Amino acid sequence: MSPADQPVVLLVEDEPAQREVLSYNLESEGFRVVQAGNGDEALMLVEEAGPDVIVLDWMLPSVSGIEVCRQLKSRPSTRSVPIIMLSARSEEVDRVRGLETGADDYVVKPYSVVELMARVRSQLRRARPSSVGLTLEFEDIRLDPETHKVHRGAQLLKLGPTEFRLLSTFMEKPGRVWSREQLLDRVWGRDIYVDSRTVDVHVGRLRKALCLHGGEDPVRTVRGAGYALG
């Protein structure tokens, strides 16, 4: 799997030893891990990293995990990102509070690392289905990540690998506005330098391929922000 195809996990944990253990296990599972040691850092990194899943400790210095969760779920750009809350608080009232704040899952410490990895994969299937081979559909467009084929209606479309990854990114979160920087990270990879104008070129190629046999252009340009599907 290329770095650009790796699902991204934002790991927010203030204990270095615990953070390293979780990071090692997540990377062993094929994830690209971005680490934050406190709530402020997490809120700053989340827009830059564009994570597919967030593993978030409740007890953090400065801004608590529960407040980080609340803020992320209130932002349109991060509202749909699954959050797994880690907490030593095992009382039902605490679990309910975490879930009501917006956490998608709640794991009580001490926990099994194997179980936590399974929960991360479960949230990933919902957040980024193409990464586990699930077919994506949007209106009359169908993308099969296993066969690497895209159909619009009955027509098989010819897409280059970059256009395929762009379309896959758009189809995983229809309506989400992706900035050029976020698309560069997701489609090309964080360690590869590409001029942001390259994104415009490939979006243009994607649009041409999607509309080659007719139909409206489903890719929307959001002035000053980026691109979205639908």
Secondary structure, 3 states (H helix, E strand, C coil): CCHHHCCEEEEECCCHHHHHHHHHHHHHCCCEEEEECCHHHHHHHHHHHCCCEEEEECCCCCCCHHHHHHHHHHCCCCCCCCEEEEECCCCHHHHHHHHHHCCCEEEECCCCHHHHHHHHHHHHHHHCHHHHCCCEEECCEEEECCCCEEEECCEEECCCHHHHHHHHHHHHCCCCCECHHHHHHHHHCCCCCCCCHHHHHHHHHHHHHHCCCCCCCCEEEECCCEEEEC
